[in-house]
Amino acid sequence: MKKTILALSTIAILTTSCKNEADPFLVKEQNIGMLTDSTQIKDLDIIFAKDSIVKPIAGDEFAGSVNTIEVYETGGKHLLSITPKQVLDSTSTISIVKFKDSRYQTEKGVNNLSTFEDIEKNYTISKIQNSFKSASVFVKGSKMMFLFDKNDLPAEFKFDITKTIEPANIPSKAKIKHFMIGW
C-alpha cells in the first residue's frame, strides 16, 4: 500500500511539474521562457544547456563590436542574439534580446515573420523612430521593438532621417526586419 501511494504521489508531482514548465518560445514583458529581465549572463549556459552559445572573447571589446552573444539550436538554427548591459561581465544582466527564430512569438502571436498589419491589429503604436536604414516601431506599455526596412516605405522616407514617419506611411504588408525586446 505504501508503495502504491508513493508511486501515485511521484506521478502526480511529475505531471504537475510538467504543466508548469514555461513555453521556451513565448515572449512576455519580463521573460522569454526561462530567460528573464534579471538573468545574468553567466546563467545562459544553464538556461541554454542543450544549445550552443557563442560568446565574445576578451579583447573584442576594443574592436568596436557590440559583443553580442549568439544562441544556436543543436542543429545549427540561430535562435537569439543577446546583448549584455556590460561588456564581458558575467554578472551583467541582459540589455537586448533579438529574436532570430520565428518560433519566438508574443502572447498575441506576433513574431519576426509578422507584418506591420499584425502589429497594428494587436498593439497600440506609441512611437515610430526614423533611423538611417529602418523605421523602429514601439508599442504602448511594452519594451518590444519592431524594425522595418526603409526600402519598404515610400521613397520620400528612404534618405531623410529627419522626416516623421506615421503609421499610415508603413505599408500594412511590410515584413518585420528585426523583432527585439529591451530590458
SULFEN-V653172 format. One record per run of one state. SS is the DSSP state (2 for helix, 1 for strand, 0 for the rest). FROM is the first residue (numbers start at 1). TO is the last residue. Records with the same first field share a line. If there is no record, write none. Layout:
BEGIN
SS: FROM-TO  FROM-TO
END
This chain:
BEGIN
0: 1-1  20-25  28-30  33-34  37-39  48-51  55-59  63-68  73-77  85-92  100-104  107-114  123-124  131-133  140-143  153-154  159-166  170-174  176-177  183-183
2: 2-19  41-47  60-62  116-122  150-152  155-158  167-169
1: 26-27  31-32  35-36  40-40  52-54  69-72  78-84  93-99  105-106  115-115  125-130  134-139  144-149  175-175  178-182
END
